[in-house]
Amino acid sequence: MTFAVNIVTLHDSIKGYSAIKNQLLKSGTSIGANIHEANYAQSKADFIAKMQIALKECYETDYWLKLLIASKITENKTIDHLIKENGKIRRLLIASLNTSKSCFLEMLHSSAL
């Protein structure tokens, strides 16, 4: 939630560039929403799917943040913190997905026996 709030704050601080800002706003706030939704998944497969979407949104958010820096639309120090936070979230999602996929495959394998 904190990351999403920071994305909203950044969005509101940038003048102009509405296409870039809106893409960043959508992807950056979607990460937490998908993680939250995954907590209420109907199945292990549904959980993995929602977490995978959150991971994809992390990668998209990273792109938009780096574009803001490369195009000098806003200050690097503001964006650098968000890129680091996004990286932490991405690494947590990857670890969670690896664990979930491993457990899911074990469950499928044992039920097939």
N, C-alpha and C positions, 0 to 999 in steps of 0.2 A: 504494500500500500504506500509506503514512504517513497519508493522509487516512482510510482505513478504520480504521486503528488509533486515530486520534483520535476517530472516531465511536464505536467500541467503548468507549473510555475515557469519553466523554461519557455514553453509554448507561448504563454502570455507575455513574456518579456521581449520576444522577438517581433520587430515591426516589419510588416510585409512578408514576402516569401510564403504565402499561405499554402501553396501546394506541399512544400517541404514540411512546414510546421504541422499541417494536418496529418500527413503520413506518419510523422514522428509521434504525434498525439495518439493516433490509432494504435500503432504497434507498441508504443511504450506503456500505454495503459492496459492493453490487452494481455500482457504477460501475467500480471497479477490476477486478472479476471479469469483467465484460463486455469491458473493454478488453483484458485478458489473453487472453480467449477469442478476441477478434478477431484477435489476432496469429497465431492458428492456424486462421484461417478457410479454408474449402475453396475459396472463390472470392472475387473482388472484390465481388460482390453480397452474399455472406455476411459479408464484412468490414464493408461499409457497414451492413448490418442490425444487426450486433452493436454497432457504434459508435453507431448511432441509438438503440439500447436504452440504452446507457450515458448518452447525452445526456438521454433521458427520465428516467432515474434521477437525474441531476444536478438537473433541474428539480423533481422530487419532493422530493429532499433539501433543496433550497432552501426549499420550502414548510414542511417540518417544522421546520427550524431557525428560520425566521421565526415559526412558531407558538409555539415555545418562548419566544422573546423576547416576543411579544405577550401571551402568557398569564402571563408572569413566572414561569415554571417554573424557570428557571436564570438565571445572570448573563449580561448582554449581552456583556461582554468575552470570555468563553469562546466564545460563539456567533459573535461578530463575526469572529474569526479563521477559523473554519470556513466562514462564509459567503464570505469573501474567497477562501479556498482553493478552495471549490467553484466560485466564479466563474471562477477561473483555469483549472480543469479544464474547465469548460463552454466557455470561449472556445477552448481547445486542441482540444476535440472538434469544435466548429463549424468551425474552420479545417481540421481533418483531413477532416471529412466533405465540406466544400466542394471540397477538392482531390481527394478520392477520387471524388466524384460527377462532377466535371468530367472526370477521366481516364477514368472508366468510360463516360461518354457519348461521349467522343472515340473510345474503343476500339470501342464499338458502331457509331458512325457510320462509322468507317473499315472495319470488317468488312462493313458493308452495301454498301459501294461495290464 
